[in-house]
Every structure is written in structure tokens, then in C-alpha cells.
Amino acid sequence: MLVPNKTISLNDSCLYKAAKLLSKIDCDIPIAGLYAAEKKEFANLADFIDALDLLFVLGKVLIDQEHRVIKIA
């Protein structure tokens, strides 16, 4: 997970990308659909997963594994 420091700018950090991702989730959305819509913001799938993990750990999103959707907590 990238965090801002001397060499990594805030815009390249996982914190920034997670905040931008959270602003895009307004209702239940499939995980694959969210990635397809926002993949231009991420260098690769691992960066997307890092941002989602951060939001989940902070309690900002819930992941419904049965329906494969992300929900706002």
C-alpha cells in the first residue's frame, strides 16, 4: 500500500485513490463494474484492491460476497 511520503505524492497514494473511489460509490455497485468504470485512475488491479481494502478496513464500505457488490457502510 502506497502512503504519501517524500517520494510518493499525495495524488499517487492509496489514501487519495481510496477517497476518490469512495466518492464514486453512491449505491450498490458490482465490484467488476466499479473497476471497469474507474480503472483509468489505477495503475493496475492491485492498486484498486489496495484502495478497496483500505475503505473496508476503515469501515466505509461493506462487501456483499454473495451478490458481489460493494455497499456504503
C-alpha positions as CSV (number, residue, x, y, z in Angstrom):
1,M,0.0,0.0,0.0
2,L,1.4,3.3,-1.0
3,V,1.2,6.1,1.6
4,P,2.4,9.7,1.0
5,N,6.0,10.5,1.9
6,K,8.9,12.4,0.4
7,T,9.0,10.3,-2.8
8,I,5.3,9.5,-3.2
9,S,3.0,12.4,-3.7
10,L,-0.5,12.5,-2.2
11,N,-2.1,12.0,-5.6
12,D,-0.2,8.8,-6.1
13,S,-1.0,7.4,-2.6
14,C,-3.6,4.8,-1.7
15,L,-5.3,7.2,0.6
16,Y,-6.0,9.6,-2.2
17,K,-7.2,6.9,-4.5
18,A,-9.4,5.4,-1.9
19,A,-11.1,8.8,-1.2
20,K,-11.7,9.2,-4.9
21,L,-13.1,5.7,-5.2
22,L,-15.5,6.3,-2.2
23,S,-16.9,9.4,-3.9
24,K,-17.9,7.2,-6.9
25,I,-19.8,4.7,-4.9
26,D,-23.3,6.1,-4.5
27,C,-25.4,2.8,-4.4
28,D,-24.8,-0.9,-4.5
29,I,-22.4,-1.5,-7.4
30,P,-20.8,-4.7,-8.7
31,I,-17.1,-4.9,-7.9
32,A,-16.2,-5.6,-11.6
33,G,-18.4,-2.7,-12.7
34,L,-16.7,-0.3,-10.4
35,Y,-13.2,-1.4,-11.5
36,A,-14.2,-1.1,-15.2
37,A,-15.5,2.4,-14.6
38,E,-12.5,3.6,-12.6
39,K,-9.6,1.6,-13.9
40,K,-8.1,4.7,-15.6
41,E,-7.5,6.0,-12.1
42,F,-5.4,3.0,-11.1
43,A,-2.1,1.7,-12.4
44,N,-3.2,-1.9,-12.1
45,L,-5.7,-4.2,-10.4
46,A,-3.5,-4.4,-7.2
47,D,-3.8,-0.6,-6.7
48,F,-7.6,-0.9,-7.0
49,I,-7.7,-3.7,-4.4
50,D,-5.5,-1.8,-2.0
51,A,-7.9,1.2,-2.2
52,L,-10.9,-1.1,-1.6
53,D,-9.1,-2.9,1.3
54,L,-8.4,0.5,2.9
55,L,-12.1,1.5,2.6
56,F,-13.2,-1.8,4.0
57,V,-10.8,-1.7,7.0
58,L,-11.9,1.9,7.8
59,G,-15.5,0.7,7.8
60,K,-16.5,2.9,4.9
61,V,-17.8,0.1,2.6
62,L,-19.3,-3.3,3.0
63,I,-18.7,-6.1,0.5
64,D,-21.6,-8.4,-0.1
65,Q,-19.8,-11.5,-1.3
66,E,-23.0,-13.4,-2.2
67,H,-24.1,-10.8,-4.7
68,R,-20.6,-9.5,-5.4
69,V,-21.5,-5.8,-4.8
70,I,-20.0,-3.0,-2.8
71,K,-22.2,-1.0,-0.4
72,I,-21.7,2.2,1.5
73,A,-21.5,1.3,5.2
